[in-house]
Amino acid sequence: MYRSLEMYLRDLERELRLLPAERRQDIIQQLRGDYEAKIAEQGAAKVLGALPVPAELAREFAADLPLKPAGHLRRILAFALDILVMLLPILAVLWLLVHAVAWQSTLVLVLGIMTIIGIIVLYFPLTEGMFGRTAGKFFTGLLVTREDGRPCGFAESFLRRIPFWFNLLLIDAIFALFLAGRQRAFDRVAKTLVVENPTKPRPWMIAVITVLLVTVGSLGAAVGLGMFDWFSGSVPPVPGDNVSVQQAMNLDLTEYGLQRGELDSNALSDGEALSGQWAGPGRAVHISIYRGPSPRTMLAMWTSGDSLRMMSRAINLVDRGLNQYRTNSHHKFGWYDGDWAVYVQTNREMFSPSEFRQLVRSIGEQLAEMN
């Protein structure tokens, strides 16, 4: 039993949200007048206790609502736009997880993973359950309804989205080619339809959604390309098999105003390693090169102990990979390939990020020429 007529009419209006706004308001105003007259005559308790269930009453008003099943291409476009909308926050969280790994923050890592799972699991059910449409469906003029024309609820939204979570979407979507109303298999299970929206959005709303989608898409593409470049960078070259570590340290960095100082030999039982510093006016670079059976382990030893990593990436393939990161004070880049490991470090105040990348590239090119 409802405590007031306004609460009842509010729930009824929610059930009638598929109807055009003018018709919906006419129905609500008409019912308000009728029920207020009855309350004045019979009393609020009696009238409120006899009110029909909003969903059942809404079904009667929606009986003549024209429901035109949406076309396949519009549904595919809507889905693609929704994936685009989901992509930006997911990429942003993935970028945060890169830092979480670098900072060794378990809390940030767990929260980030939970956020990604939440976006994937809840985006479609929440938007369809609350508004009957996602951002993509809004932009393409589509709506999710029950088979009887009433708005889609949260239960139906979750049920129809099950194939999306379990990688069964393609199999589920094939049924739309054969079932009446172009329903997917789980549309039939949830008793839902995807129809053309009978209440067209206003032009200014379309303009706002367009700007948002373009912005989201642009930012998502920028973050995605940045992450792709960050993670997929190629491993720099190393010297040939006939080159010694001593020969590999003969690097010419004069174009950066750097001259090599004395070399330090590291005492190792499983390989050979040398370290040296190239210095010039106002700048210096530390380089270490190792050759032996444990290049990956050696690189890990060289790059351990740096707790304030501001940016990092790590690529570990079968027998080659790299580690790159920046602390509050240093640029660091190390890579291994075969039985070689190379490590370069410099102060951030001495080299800009672009200069440091060029420096590493130059070192790799010189090492590749040594055979």
RAGI-V881943 format. One record per pair of residues at least 12 apart in sequence whose C-alpha atoms are under 8 Angstrom apart, sorted by the first residue. I is the first residue (numbers start at 1). J is the second residue. D is the distance in whole Angstrom. If there is no record, write none. Layout:
BEGIN
I,J,D / I,J,D
END
This chain:
BEGIN
1,48,6 / 1,49,5 / 1,51,8 / 2,48,6 / 2,49,7 / 3,48,7 / 4,48,7 / 5,32,8 / 5,35,8 / 5,48,7 / 8,54,7 / 9,28,7 / 9,32,8 / 11,54,7 / 12,54,5 / 12,55,7 / 12,57,8 / 12,58,7 / 13,28,7 / 15,54,7 / 15,55,6 / 15,58,6 / 15,150,6 / 15,151,6 / 16,58,6 / 16,61,8 / 16,62,8 / 16,150,7 / 16,151,8 / 17,151,7 / 18,149,8 / 18,150,7 / 18,151,7 / 18,198,7 / 18,199,7 / 19,62,7 / 19,65,7 / 19,198,7 / 19,199,7 / 20,198,7 / 20,199,5 / 21,199,8 / 35,47,7 / 55,150,8 / 58,150,7 / 59,148,7 / 59,149,7 / 59,150,6 / 62,148,8 / 62,149,6 / 62,150,7 / 63,148,7 / 63,149,7 / 65,149,7 / 66,198,7 / 67,149,7 / 67,195,6 / 67,196,7 / 67,198,8 / 68,195,5 / 68,196,6 / 69,181,5 / 69,182,6 / 69,193,7 / 69,194,6 / 69,195,4 / 69,196,6 / 70,142,7 / 70,182,8 / 70,194,6 / 70,195,5 / 70,196,5 / 71,182,8 / 74,140,6 / 75,137,8 / 75,142,8 / 77,136,7 / 77,140,8 / 78,135,8 / 78,136,4 / 78,137,5 / 78,139,7 / 78,140,6 / 79,136,6 / 79,137,8 / 80,136,7 / 81,135,8 / 81,136,5 / 81,213,8 / 82,134,7 / 82,135,6 / 82,136,5 / 84,213,8 / 84,216,7 / 84,217,6 / 84,220,8 / 85,135,8 / 85,213,7 / 85,216,6 / 85,217,7 / 86,119,7 / 86,120,8 / 86,123,8 / 87,220,6 / 88,216,6 / 88,217,7 / 88,219,7 / 88,220,4 / 88,223,8 / 90,116,6 / 90,119,8 / 91,220,7 / 91,223,7 / 91,224,7 / 92,223,7 / 93,112,6 / 93,115,8 / 93,116,7 / 94,112,7 / 95,227,7 / 96,112,7 / 97,109,6 / 97,112,6 / 98,311,8 / 98,312,7 / 98,313,7 / 99,309,8 / 99,310,7 / 99,311,6 / 99,312,7 / 102,309,6 / 102,310,8 / 102,311,7 / 102,312,6 / 103,307,7 / 103,308,7 / 103,309,6 / 103,310,8 / 120,165,8 / 121,165,7 / 124,157,7 / 124,158,8 / 124,161,7 / 125,154,6 / 125,157,5 / 125,158,5 / 125,161,7 / 126,154,7 / 126,157,8 / 128,144,7 / 128,152,7 / 128,153,8 / 128,154,7 / 128,157,6 / 129,152,6 / 129,153,5 / 129,154,4 / 129,155,8 / 129,156,8 / 129,157,6 / 130,153,7 / 130,154,7 / 132,144,5 / 132,145,7 / 132,151,6 / 132,152,6 / 132,153,8 / 135,209,8 / 138,201,8 / 139,206,6 / 139,209,7 / 139,210,7 / 141,196,6 / 141,197,5 / 141,200,7 / 141,201,8 / 142,194,7 / 142,195,6 / 142,196,5 / 142,197,5 / 143,194,6 / 143,195,5 / 143,196,6 / 143,197,5 / 144,192,7 / 144,193,6 / 144,194,5 / 144,195,6 / 145,192,6 / 145,193,5 / 145,194,6 / 145,195,7 / 146,191,6 / 146,192,4 / 146,193,6 / 147,191,6 / 147,192,5 / 147,193,6 / 152,192,7 / 156,190,5 / 156,191,7 / 156,192,7 / 157,190,8 / 159,186,7 / 159,189,8 / 159,190,6 / 160,186,5 / 160,187,5 / 160,189,7 / 160,190,6 / 160,192,8 / 161,186,8 / 162,186,8 / 163,186,8 / 172,184,6 / 172,185,5 / 172,186,7 / 173,185,7 / 181,193,7 / 230,313,7 / 231,313,6 / 231,314,7 / 231,315,7 / 232,315,8 / 235,320,7 / 235,321,6 / 235,322,6 / 235,335,7 / 235,336,8 / 235,337,8 / 236,335,7 / 236,360,8 / 236,361,7 / 236,364,5 / 236,365,8 / 237,337,8 / 237,364,5 / 237,365,7 / 237,367,6 / 237,368,5 / 238,336,8 / 238,337,7 / 238,340,7 / 238,342,8 / 238,364,7 / 238,367,5 / 238,368,5 / 239,340,8 / 239,367,5 / 239,368,5 / 239,369,7 / 239,370,5 / 239,371,6 / 240,368,7 / 240,370,6 / 240,371,4 / 241,371,7 / 242,371,6 / 243,370,7 / 243,371,6 / 245,272,7 / 245,273,7 / 245,274,7 / 245,289,7 / 245,290,7 / 245,291,7 / 246,274,7 / 248,289,8 / 248,367,6 / 248,370,7 / 249,274,8 / 249,276,8 / 249,289,7 / 251,363,7 / 251,366,7 / 253,278,8 / 257,279,8 / 257,280,5 / 257,281,7 / 258,278,5 / 258,279,5 / 258,280,5 / 258,281,8 / 258,283,8 / 258,284,7 / 259,278,5 / 259,279,5 / 259,280,6 / 260,276,7 / 260,277,6 / 260,278,4 / 260,279,7 / 261,276,6 / 261,277,6 / 261,278,6 / 261,279,7 / 262,276,6 / 262,277,7 / 263,275,6 / 263,276,5 / 263,277,7 / 264,276,6 / 270,292,6 / 270,293,7 / 270,294,8 / 271,290,7 / 271,291,6 / 271,292,4 / 271,293,7 / 271,294,8 / 272,290,6 / 272,291,5 / 272,292,6 / 273,288,7 / 273,289,6 / 273,290,4 / 273,291,6 / 274,288,6 / 274,289,6 / 274,290,7 / 275,287,6 / 275,288,4 / 275,289,7 / 276,288,6 / 282,350,7 / 283,347,8 / 283,350,5 / 283,351,8 / 284,346,6 / 284,347,8 / 284,350,7 / 285,344,7 / 285,345,6 / 285,346,5 / 285,347,8 / 286,344,6 / 286,345,5 / 286,346,6 / 287,342,7 / 287,343,6 / 287,344,5 / 287,345,7 / 288,342,6 / 288,343,5 / 288,344,7 / 289,340,7 / 289,341,6 / 289,342,5 / 289,343,6 / 290,340,6 / 290,341,5 / 290,342,6 / 291,339,5 / 291,340,5 / 291,341,6 / 292,339,5 / 292,340,7 / 293,339,6 / 294,339,7 / 295,336,6 / 295,337,8 / 295,338,8 / 295,339,6 / 295,340,6 / 295,341,5 / 296,336,6 / 296,341,7 / 298,341,7 / 299,334,7 / 299,335,7 / 299,336,7 / 299,341,6 / 299,342,7 / 299,343,7 / 302,343,7 / 303,332,8 / 303,334,8 / 306,327,7 / 307,327,8 / 308,327,5 / 308,328,6 / 309,325,6 / 309,326,6 / 309,327,4 / 309,328,7 / 310,325,7 / 310,326,5 / 310,327,5 / 310,328,7 / 311,324,8 / 311,325,5 / 311,326,5 / 311,327,7 / 312,324,5 / 312,325,4 / 312,326,7 / 313,325,6 / 319,336,8 / 319,337,6 / 319,338,6 / 320,335,7 / 320,336,5 / 320,337,4 / 320,338,6 / 321,335,6 / 321,336,6 / 321,337,7 / 322,334,6 / 322,335,4 / 322,336,6 / 323,335,6 / 328,348,8 / 329,347,6 / 329,348,5 / 329,349,7 / 330,345,7 / 330,346,6 / 330,347,4 / 330,348,5 / 331,345,6 / 331,346,5 / 331,347,6 / 331,348,6 / 331,353,8 / 331,356,7 / 332,344,6 / 332,345,5 / 332,346,7 / 333,345,6 / 333,360,8 / 344,360,7
END
